């Protein structure tokens, strides 16, 4: 949950601000003018039916997709573009190296684990700090062991992904994202590919991250997690943000018929 420090900062510039985000794929209009502000230390949970644009919104934040219109700002800095426009009024796109630098501040965990199958859990967590951050092997190993312990997998460091359960693989993926020391973590339905009995172990890690003050945006259908951990719940439908507020406001006191219908289908 958001700490007192984060709550006090909420009135200042948010860590993340989305201004009028649109995204089209050909004739398909996936995002239709989404505005959102997330304070440092805040846990925001995105809910909504499949196809409502939740995952695309995350991918726009992490520059895996380029918004068709609108801006993503982190710490007040526009992502992906120079702040000054070209003479013809167009925005000038940043170089790939500067985009990579911006993206390094953000960790993302997907539905599927995307671990390197030929590497152990420890090697998977070490890889990016060594290759991207230039850390020494010894330094990266020490940090990776600490992260694996943090997600409850210290005893599985030398196991390959094929030797781990789905829940364990997802926890390795979380440790790998944390190894880049991100300011923001994005989770795109991190439990949807897991058997029901493995969901709790991943949600426990997310709860511990939230308690530690990590800024998080989580796409999930786990309403119990949203009610317990979220500072804010955002309901999306048909590419728009329809309602947002505290879990009590959104889950217990929905205003729109669309949200009432959605909650009836998942609760």
Backbone as numpy.savetxt, mean C-alpha at the origin, in Angstrom:
# Nx Ny Nz CAx CAy CAz Cx Cy Cz
-2.92 2.01 14.67 -3.75 3.20 14.67 -2.88 4.45 14.67
-3.43 5.55 14.23 -2.64 6.78 14.11 -2.22 7.27 15.50
-0.94 7.56 15.66 -0.41 8.04 16.92 -0.83 9.48 17.16
-0.62 9.96 18.42 -0.95 11.35 18.73 -0.14 12.31 17.87
1.13 11.94 17.62 1.96 12.79 16.77 1.38 12.90 15.37
0.97 11.73 14.83 0.40 11.74 13.49 -0.91 12.50 13.47
-1.71 12.35 14.53 -2.98 13.06 14.57 -2.76 14.56 14.59
-1.71 14.99 15.29 -1.42 16.41 15.34 -0.94 16.94 14.00
-0.29 16.04 13.23 0.22 16.46 11.93 -0.84 16.45 10.84
-2.00 15.83 11.16 -3.03 15.67 10.14 -3.50 17.01 9.61
-3.45 18.05 10.46 -3.91 19.36 10.02 -2.89 20.02 9.09
-1.64 19.54 9.10 -0.61 20.09 8.23 -0.66 19.36 6.88
0.37 19.55 6.09 0.43 18.90 4.78 0.39 17.37 4.95
-0.57 16.70 4.30 -0.62 15.24 4.43 0.60 14.60 3.77
0.93 13.40 4.19 2.03 12.68 3.55 1.68 12.38 2.09
0.43 11.96 1.87 -0.03 11.65 0.52 -1.25 12.48 0.20
-1.26 13.06 -1.00 -2.46 13.77 -1.45 -2.73 13.41 -2.90
-3.94 12.98 -3.17 -4.39 12.69 -4.52 -5.36 13.78 -4.93
-5.07 14.44 -6.03 -5.91 15.53 -6.53 -6.51 15.14 -7.88
-7.80 14.82 -7.88 -8.53 14.59 -9.12 -7.95 13.52 -10.01
-7.66 12.35 -9.45 -7.01 11.29 -10.22 -8.02 10.61 -11.15
-7.69 10.65 -12.43 -8.43 9.91 -13.45 -7.47 8.90 -14.08
-8.01 7.76 -14.47 -7.22 6.78 -15.21 -8.12 6.09 -16.22
-7.69 6.12 -17.47 -8.41 5.42 -18.52 -7.49 4.41 -19.17
-8.08 3.30 -19.60 -7.40 2.30 -20.42 -8.21 2.19 -21.70
-7.80 2.90 -22.74 -8.61 2.96 -23.94 -9.94 3.64 -23.64
-11.03 2.94 -23.92 -12.36 3.49 -23.66 -12.83 3.23 -22.22
-12.05 2.47 -21.46 -12.45 2.12 -20.10 -11.98 3.20 -19.12
-12.92 3.86 -18.47 -12.63 4.92 -17.51 -12.65 4.31 -16.11
-11.45 3.98 -15.58 -11.35 3.20 -14.34 -11.43 4.09 -13.11
-10.72 5.22 -13.11 -10.77 6.18 -12.00 -11.36 7.48 -12.51
-12.28 8.04 -11.73 -13.08 9.17 -12.21 -13.03 10.36 -11.25
-11.82 10.86 -11.03 -11.67 12.06 -10.22 -11.58 11.79 -8.73
-10.59 11.00 -8.32 -10.44 10.61 -6.91 -9.57 11.62 -6.16
-10.08 12.11 -5.04 -9.35 12.99 -4.14 -9.19 12.28 -2.80
-7.97 12.30 -2.27 -7.72 11.63 -1.00 -6.50 12.24 -0.34
-6.55 12.39 0.97 -5.39 12.87 1.74 -5.15 11.91 2.89
-3.89 11.52 3.06 -3.51 10.57 4.10 -2.37 11.17 4.91
-2.57 11.30 6.21 -1.55 11.86 7.08 -0.48 10.83 7.41
0.70 11.30 7.76 1.77 10.39 8.20 1.30 9.62 9.42
1.52 8.31 9.41 1.13 7.46 10.52 -0.31 6.97 10.46
-1.04 7.38 9.44 -2.45 6.99 9.32 -2.59 5.67 8.58
-3.57 4.88 9.01 -3.91 3.64 8.32 -5.24 3.85 7.60
-5.19 3.80 6.27 -6.38 3.98 5.44 -6.69 2.66 4.77
-7.93 2.21 4.90 -8.36 0.96 4.29 -9.34 1.28 3.17
-9.05 0.76 1.96 -9.93 0.93 0.81 -10.80 -0.31 0.67
-12.10 -0.10 0.61 -13.03 -1.20 0.41 -13.90 -0.90 -0.81
-14.53 -1.91 -1.32 -15.41 -1.73 -2.47 -15.45 -2.98 -3.30
-16.42 -3.08 -4.22 -16.54 -4.28 -5.05 -15.37 -4.41 -6.01
-15.19 -5.61 -6.52 -14.17 -5.84 -7.55 -14.45 -4.95 -8.74
-13.38 -4.37 -9.30 -13.54 -3.50 -10.45 -13.87 -2.06 -10.12
-13.83 -1.71 -8.84 -14.19 -0.34 -8.43 -13.02 0.63 -8.57
-11.81 0.12 -8.82 -10.66 1.00 -9.04 -9.67 1.04 -7.89
-9.86 0.23 -6.86 -9.00 0.29 -5.68 -7.54 -0.02 -6.02
-7.31 -1.12 -6.72 -5.94 -1.51 -7.05 -5.30 -0.52 -8.00
-6.07 -0.01 -8.95 -5.53 0.98 -9.89 -5.12 2.25 -9.15
-5.88 2.63 -8.14 -5.52 3.81 -7.34 -4.18 3.59 -6.64
-3.98 2.41 -6.06 -2.68 2.11 -5.44 -1.56 2.18 -6.47
-1.79 1.62 -7.64 -0.75 1.59 -8.66 -0.41 2.98 -9.17
-1.38 3.88 -9.13 -1.08 5.28 -9.49 -0.22 5.94 -8.42
-0.47 5.64 -7.16 0.34 6.21 -6.08 1.79 5.76 -6.22
1.99 4.49 -6.60 3.34 3.93 -6.68 3.96 4.08 -8.07
3.29 4.82 -8.95 3.77 5.08 -10.32 3.94 3.80 -11.14
3.20 2.77 -10.78 3.11 1.60 -11.65 2.13 1.88 -12.79
1.22 2.81 -12.57 0.35 3.32 -13.62 0.46 4.84 -13.60
0.36 5.45 -14.77 0.42 6.90 -14.88 -0.99 7.46 -14.96
-1.40 8.33 -14.03 -2.75 8.90 -14.12 -2.98 9.59 -15.45
-4.16 9.43 -15.99 -4.53 10.12 -17.21 -4.71 11.61 -16.95
-5.18 11.94 -15.75 -5.31 13.33 -15.30 -5.22 13.34 -13.79
-4.87 14.51 -13.25 -4.73 14.63 -11.80 -3.30 14.46 -11.34
-3.08 14.65 -10.05 -1.73 14.62 -9.50 -1.68 13.76 -8.24
-0.55 13.08 -8.08 -0.21 12.39 -6.83 0.92 13.17 -6.19
0.75 13.59 -4.94 1.80 14.31 -4.22 2.17 13.53 -2.96
3.45 13.41 -2.71 3.97 12.83 -1.47 4.87 13.85 -0.82
4.55 14.19 0.42 5.24 15.29 1.12 5.20 16.58 0.31
4.10 16.80 -0.39 3.92 18.02 -1.18 4.63 18.03 -2.51
5.31 16.93 -2.87 6.06 16.85 -4.12 5.28 16.05 -5.14
5.04 16.64 -6.31 4.33 15.94 -7.38 5.16 14.72 -7.80
4.49 13.59 -7.94 5.17 12.36 -8.33 5.18 12.19 -9.85
6.36 11.93 -10.37 6.48 11.58 -11.78 6.72 12.73 -12.73
6.59 13.98 -12.23 6.69 15.12 -13.13 7.48 16.25 -12.47
8.08 17.08 -13.32 8.69 18.31 -12.85 7.58 19.25 -12.37
7.90 20.07 -11.39 6.89 21.00 -10.87 6.62 22.14 -11.85
7.60 22.44 -12.72 7.41 23.48 -13.72 6.99 22.84 -15.05
6.00 23.44 -15.70 5.51 22.89 -16.95 6.37 23.33 -18.12
6.23 22.62 -19.23 6.91 22.98 -20.47 6.26 24.24 -21.05
6.93 24.90 -22.01 6.37 26.13 -22.58 4.96 25.97 -23.15
4.63 24.78 -23.64 3.29 24.58 -24.21 2.27 24.20 -23.15
2.68 24.23 -21.87 1.74 23.95 -20.79 1.70 22.51 -20.33
2.38 21.62 -21.07 2.40 20.22 -20.67 3.36 20.02 -19.49
3.09 18.97 -18.71 4.01 18.61 -17.65 5.17 17.83 -18.23
6.36 18.07 -17.67 7.55 17.35 -18.12 7.78 16.15 -17.22
7.78 14.97 -17.82 7.94 13.74 -17.06 9.36 13.61 -16.53
9.49 13.09 -15.32 10.82 12.87 -14.74 11.53 11.74 -15.46
12.86 11.71 -15.33 13.64 10.61 -15.87 13.31 9.33 -15.10
13.61 8.21 -15.72 13.32 6.92 -15.06 14.09 6.77 -13.76
15.30 7.33 -13.69 16.07 7.22 -12.45 15.44 8.04 -11.32
14.90 9.21 -11.65 14.26 10.03 -10.62 12.92 9.43 -10.20
12.22 8.81 -11.14 10.99 8.11 -10.78 11.31 6.94 -9.85
12.36 6.21 -10.15 12.77 5.10 -9.29 13.13 5.60 -7.89
13.76 6.77 -7.83 14.11 7.35 -6.54 12.85 7.70 -5.75
11.85 8.26 -6.42 10.60 8.56 -5.74 9.91 7.29 -5.27
9.91 6.28 -6.11 9.23 5.03 -5.77 9.91 4.29 -4.63
11.20 4.55 -4.42 11.93 3.83 -3.37 11.41 4.17 -1.98
10.65 5.25 -1.88 10.09 5.64 -0.58 8.82 4.86 -0.25
8.35 4.07 -1.21 7.07 3.39 -1.06 7.29 1.88 -1.17
6.77 1.14 -0.20 6.78 -0.32 -0.27 5.42 -0.81 -0.71
5.39 -1.84 -1.54 4.11 -2.36 -2.01 4.10 -3.87 -1.93
2.99 -4.40 -1.40 2.80 -5.84 -1.27 1.55 -6.21 -2.05
1.67 -7.18 -2.94 0.61 -7.54 -3.87 -0.17 -8.76 -3.38
-1.22 -9.10 -4.14 -1.99 -10.31 -3.83 -1.09 -11.54 -3.93
-0.32 -11.58 -5.00 0.63 -12.68 -5.19 1.99 -12.25 -4.66
2.78 -13.20 -4.25 3.95 -12.88 -3.44 5.14 -12.41 -4.27
5.28 -12.93 -5.51 6.34 -12.49 -6.41 7.73 -12.63 -5.80
7.94 -13.68 -5.03 9.28 -13.94 -4.50 10.14 -14.61 -5.57
11.45 -14.39 -5.48 12.37 -15.08 -6.39 12.46 -16.54 -5.96
12.02 -17.48 -6.80 11.96 -18.88 -6.36 13.32 -19.52 -6.11
14.36 -18.97 -6.74 15.70 -19.57 -6.60 16.47 -18.98 -5.42
15.83 -18.09 -4.67 16.46 -17.46 -3.51 15.75 -17.88 -2.22
16.50 -17.99 -1.15 15.90 -18.26 0.15 15.14 -17.03 0.63
14.39 -17.22 1.71 13.68 -16.08 2.30 14.65 -14.95 2.64
15.78 -15.31 3.24 16.78 -14.30 3.61 17.31 -13.59 2.37
17.63 -14.33 1.33 18.16 -13.72 0.11 17.14 -12.82 -0.56
15.87 -13.22 -0.54 14.81 -12.38 -1.10 14.75 -11.03 -0.40
14.89 -11.03 0.91 14.80 -9.78 1.68 16.06 -8.94 1.50
17.21 -9.58 1.32 18.48 -8.87 1.17 18.65 -8.23 -0.20
18.01 -8.77 -1.23 18.33 -8.44 -2.61 18.26 -6.94 -2.92
17.12 -6.31 -2.61 16.95 -4.90 -2.99 17.89 -3.96 -2.23
18.07 -4.12 -0.91 19.02 -3.24 -0.23 20.43 -3.30 -0.81
20.86 -4.49 -1.25 22.19 -4.62 -1.83 22.23 -4.02 -3.24
21.25 -4.38 -4.07 21.27 -3.98 -5.47 20.84 -2.54 -5.69
19.87 -2.07 -4.90 19.31 -0.73 -5.12 19.92 0.31 -4.18
20.04 -0.04 -2.91 20.55 0.91 -1.93 22.06 0.86 -1.77
22.69 -0.17 -2.35 24.14 -0.26 -2.26 24.66 -0.68 -0.90
23.83 -1.36 -0.12 24.27 -1.83 1.20 25.25 -2.99 1.05
26.12 -3.11 2.01 27.03 -4.25 2.01 26.24 -5.52 2.31
26.78 -6.67 1.89 26.10 -7.94 2.13 25.91 -8.18 3.62
26.92 -7.86 4.41 26.83 -8.08 5.85 25.75 -7.20 6.48
25.70 -5.94 6.07 24.70 -5.01 6.61 23.30 -5.44 6.21
23.13 -5.82 4.93 21.82 -6.24 4.45 21.38 -7.53 5.12
22.31 -8.44 5.36 21.97 -9.71 6.00 21.47 -9.47 7.42
22.18 -8.62 8.15 21.79 -8.34 9.54 20.39 -7.72 9.59
20.14 -6.75 8.70 18.83 -6.10 8.67 17.75 -7.08 8.24
18.04 -7.93 7.27 17.05 -8.90 6.78 16.69 -9.91 7.85
17.68 -10.37 8.60 17.39 -11.31 9.69 16.47 -10.66 10.73
16.73 -9.38 11.02 15.87 -8.66 11.95 14.45 -8.52 11.44
14.30 -8.29 10.14 12.96 -8.15 9.56 12.23 -9.48 9.53
12.94 -10.55 9.22 12.30 -11.87 9.25 11.85 -12.23 10.66
12.65 -11.84 11.64 12.22 -12.06 13.03 10.98 -11.22 13.34
10.95 -10.02 12.81 9.82 -9.12 13.04 8.52 -9.69 12.50
8.59 -10.42 11.38 7.37 -11.01 10.82 7.21 -12.48 11.23
7.99 -12.90 12.21 7.82 -14.24 12.78 8.40 -15.37 11.96
9.46 -15.08 11.18 10.02 -16.11 10.30 11.53 -16.27 10.47
12.04 -15.95 11.64 13.48 -16.08 11.86 13.95 -17.51 11.62
13.09 -18.49 11.92 13.47 -19.89 11.76 13.27 -20.41 10.35
12.85 -19.54 9.44 12.63 -19.95 8.05 13.55 -19.19 7.08
14.57 -18.54 7.62 15.43 -17.68 6.80 16.07 -18.44 5.66
16.43 -19.70 5.84 17.15 -20.46 4.82 16.22 -21.33 3.98
14.92 -21.12 4.11 13.96 -21.89 3.32 13.66 -21.16 2.00
13.43 -21.95 0.96 13.03 -21.40 -0.33 11.51 -21.21 -0.36
11.01 -20.32 -1.24 9.56 -20.08 -1.29 8.73 -21.36 -1.41
9.22 -22.32 -2.18 8.47 -23.57 -2.36 8.35 -24.36 -1.06
9.18 -24.03 -0.09 9.15 -24.73 1.20 8.34 -23.97 2.25
7.72 -22.87 1.83 6.95 -22.04 2.76 5.48 -22.07 2.40
4.63 -21.91 3.42 3.19 -21.80 3.17 2.91 -20.45 2.53
1.68 -20.30 2.02 1.31 -19.02 1.41 1.41 -17.87 2.39
0.97 -18.10 3.63 1.05 -17.04 4.63 2.49 -16.67 4.93
3.36 -17.67 4.96 4.77 -17.39 5.22 5.40 -16.65 4.04
5.03 -17.04 2.82 5.56 -16.33 1.66 5.12 -14.86 1.66
3.88 -14.61 2.05 3.41 -13.23 2.07 4.14 -12.43 3.15
4.44 -13.07 4.26 5.20 -12.36 5.31 6.62 -12.07 4.85
7.22 -12.96 4.07 8.53 -12.67 3.49 8.41 -11.47 2.54
7.32 -11.43 1.76 7.12 -10.30 0.85 7.00 -8.99 1.61
6.35 -9.03 2.77 6.24 -7.82 3.60 7.61 -7.42 4.12
8.38 -8.40 4.60 9.74 -8.10 5.09 10.60 -7.53 3.97
10.44 -8.06 2.76 11.21 -7.56 1.61 10.87 -6.10 1.32
9.59 -5.75 1.40 9.19 -4.36 1.18 9.74 -3.46 2.28
9.71 -3.94 3.52 10.21 -3.14 4.64 11.72 -2.95 4.58
12.42 -3.86 3.89 13.88 -3.77 3.82 14.34 -2.49 3.12
13.46 -1.89 2.33 13.81 -0.64 1.65 13.53 0.59 2.52
13.12 0.36 3.75 12.86 1.41 4.73 11.89 2.46 4.18
10.72 2.02 3.72 9.76 2.94 3.10 9.09 3.85 4.12
8.62 4.99 3.63 7.81 5.89 4.45 6.33 5.51 4.38
5.98 4.77 3.37 4.59 4.42 3.11 4.54 2.97 2.62
3.55 2.22 3.13 3.34 0.86 2.67 1.96 0.75 2.03
1.93 0.16 0.83 0.69 -0.10 0.11 0.47 -1.61 0.08
-0.74 -2.03 0.42 -1.08 -3.45 0.42 -2.29 -3.66 -0.48
-2.12 -4.46 -1.53 -3.20 -4.71 -2.47 -3.78 -6.10 -2.21
-4.81 -6.15 -1.38 -5.48 -7.40 -1.00 -4.45 -8.47 -0.62
-3.66 -8.21 0.42 -2.55 -9.11 0.75 -2.97 -10.48 1.23
-4.24 -10.67 1.57 -4.68 -11.98 2.07 -5.60 -12.70 1.09
-5.89 -12.10 -0.07 -6.90 -12.69 -0.94 -6.46 -14.01 -1.56
-5.16 -14.24 -1.69 -4.68 -15.48 -2.29 -4.40 -16.57 -1.25
-4.75 -16.31 0.01 -4.41 -17.24 1.08 -5.61 -18.07 1.50
-5.32 -19.29 1.96 -6.36 -20.09 2.58 -6.83 -19.39 3.85
-8.11 -19.55 4.21 -8.66 -18.81 5.36 -7.84 -18.94 6.64
-7.29 -20.12 6.89 -6.56 -20.31 8.15 -5.23 -19.57 8.16
-4.75 -19.08 7.00 -3.48 -18.37 6.94 -3.64 -16.86 6.95
-4.88 -16.39 6.83 -5.13 -14.96 6.75 -4.70 -14.25 8.03
-5.01 -14.85 9.18 -4.77 -14.19 10.47 -3.31 -13.86 10.68
-2.40 -14.76 10.24 -0.98 -14.51 10.51 -0.47 -13.30 9.73
-1.01 -13.06 8.54 -0.61 -11.88 7.77 -1.23 -10.62 8.36
-2.51 -10.69 8.73 -3.17 -9.53 9.32 -2.51 -9.13 10.64
-1.99 -10.10 11.37 -1.29 -9.78 12.62 -0.06 -8.92 12.34
0.68 -9.23 11.28 1.85 -8.43 10.91 1.42 -7.02 10.54
0.32 -6.88 9.80 -0.17 -5.56 9.42 -0.58 -4.76 10.65
-1.21 -5.41 11.60 -1.61 -4.72 12.83 -0.39 -4.21 13.58
0.66 -5.04 13.63 1.88 -4.62 14.33 2.55 -3.45 13.62
2.53 -3.44 12.30 3.07 -2.30 11.56 2.28 -1.04 11.87
0.95 -1.17 11.92 0.11 -0.01 12.23 0.40 0.50 13.63
0.56 -0.38 14.58 0.87 0.02 15.96 2.22 0.71 16.04
3.13 0.38 15.11 4.44 1.00 15.09 4.47 2.34 14.38
3.31 2.78 13.88 3.23 4.11 13.27 3.48 4.16 11.78
3.51 3.01 11.10 3.72 2.99 9.65 2.49 3.56 8.93
2.72 4.46 7.99 1.65 4.96 7.14 1.29 3.86 6.15
0.01 3.51 6.09 -0.41 2.36 5.30 -1.71 2.66 4.56
-1.79 2.19 3.31 -3.04 2.15 2.57 -3.26 0.69 2.19
-4.38 0.14 2.63 -4.63 -1.29 2.50 -5.93 -1.52 1.74
-5.85 -2.23 0.64 -7.05 -2.70 -0.06 -7.39 -4.08 0.50
-8.58 -4.23 1.04 -8.95 -5.51 1.65 -10.45 -5.65 1.73
-10.89 -6.91 1.81 -12.29 -7.22 2.10 -12.46 -7.68 3.54
-11.38 -7.62 4.33 -11.43 -8.06 5.72 -12.01 -6.94 6.58
-13.32 -6.97 6.79 -13.98 -5.89 7.51 -13.57 -5.85 8.98
-13.26 -7.01 9.56 -12.81 -7.03 10.94 -11.50 -6.27 11.09
-10.59 -6.45 10.14 -9.33 -5.72 10.15 -9.58 -4.23 10.00
-10.46 -3.87 9.07 -10.77 -2.45 8.86 -11.33 -1.83 10.12
-12.23 -2.53 10.77 -12.86 -1.99 11.98 -11.86 -1.82 13.12
-10.92 -2.76 13.21 -10.00 -2.77 14.35 -8.79 -1.86 14.16
-8.29 -1.75 12.93 -6.98 -1.13 12.70 -7.07 0.22 11.99
-8.06 0.39 11.11 -8.08 1.58 10.26 -8.37 2.86 11.05
-7.67 3.92 10.69 -8.06 5.26 11.14 -9.18 5.77 10.25
-9.12 5.37 8.96 -10.13 5.80 8.02 -10.45 4.68 7.05
-11.72 4.55 6.73 -12.17 3.58 5.73 -12.72 4.38 4.55
-12.29 3.99 3.34 -12.71 4.66 2.11 -13.45 3.65 1.25
-14.69 3.96 0.90 -15.48 3.08 0.04 -15.46 3.60 -1.38
-15.01 2.72 -2.30 -14.96 3.08 -3.72 -15.98 2.26 -4.50
-16.55 2.89 -5.52 -17.46 2.19 -6.41 -17.42 2.88 -7.77
-17.29 2.09 -8.82 -17.30 2.61 -10.19 -16.29 3.74 -10.38
-15.09 3.57 -9.81 -14.02 4.52 -10.04 -14.08 5.79 -9.23
-15.01 5.85 -8.28 -15.16 7.07 -7.47 -15.08 6.73 -5.98
-14.63 7.70 -5.20 -14.70 7.58 -3.75 -16.10 8.05 -3.34
-16.89 7.11 -2.83 -18.29 7.39 -2.53 -18.47 7.88 -1.09
-17.81 7.20 -0.15 -17.89 7.59 1.26 -16.54 7.35 1.92
-16.22 8.16 2.90 -15.03 7.91 3.72 -15.25 8.49 5.10
-14.59 7.89 6.06 -14.71 8.34 7.44 -14.11 7.30 8.37
-14.38 7.41 9.65 -13.90 6.42 10.60 -14.59 5.09 10.34
-14.03 3.99 10.86 -14.72 2.71 10.69 -16.15 2.74 11.22
-16.34 3.44 12.33 -17.69 3.53 12.89 -18.64 4.23 11.93
-18.16 5.29 11.30 -19.02 6.03 10.37 -19.32 5.23 9.11
-18.31 4.62 8.53 -18.48 3.97 7.23 -19.09 2.58 7.37
-18.60 1.79 8.32 -19.07 0.40 8.44 -20.37 0.32 9.24
-20.47 1.09 10.31 -21.65 0.98 11.18 -22.77 1.93 10.78
-22.43 3.03 10.11 -23.46 4.02 9.77 -23.34 4.43 8.30
-23.42 3.48 7.38 -23.29 3.83 5.96 -24.43 4.74 5.52
-24.10 5.68 4.63 -25.09 6.66 4.19 -25.71 6.28 2.84
-24.92 5.79 1.91 -25.44 5.52 0.56 -26.01 4.11 0.47
-27.00 3.95 -0.38 -27.57 2.63 -0.61 -26.52 1.69 -1.19
-25.60 2.23 -2.01 -24.57 1.38 -2.62 -23.65 0.79 -1.56
-23.24 1.60 -0.58 -22.40 1.09 0.49 -23.17 0.12 1.37
-24.42 0.41 1.65 -25.23 -0.51 2.46 -25.33 -1.87 1.78
-25.52 -1.86 0.47 -25.61 -3.11 -0.27 -24.28 -3.88 -0.26
-23.18 -3.14 -0.41 -21.87 -3.78 -0.39 -21.60 -4.43 0.96
-21.85 -3.70 2.04 -21.60 -4.24 3.37 -22.48 -5.45 3.66
-23.70 -5.43 3.17 -24.58 -6.58 3.36 -24.03 -7.83 2.69
-23.26 -7.65 1.61 -22.73 -8.78 0.87 -21.45 -9.34 1.49
-20.75 -8.53 2.30 -19.46 -8.99 2.84 -19.47 -9.25 4.34
-20.45 -8.72 5.05 -20.49 -8.91 6.49 -21.33 -10.11 6.86
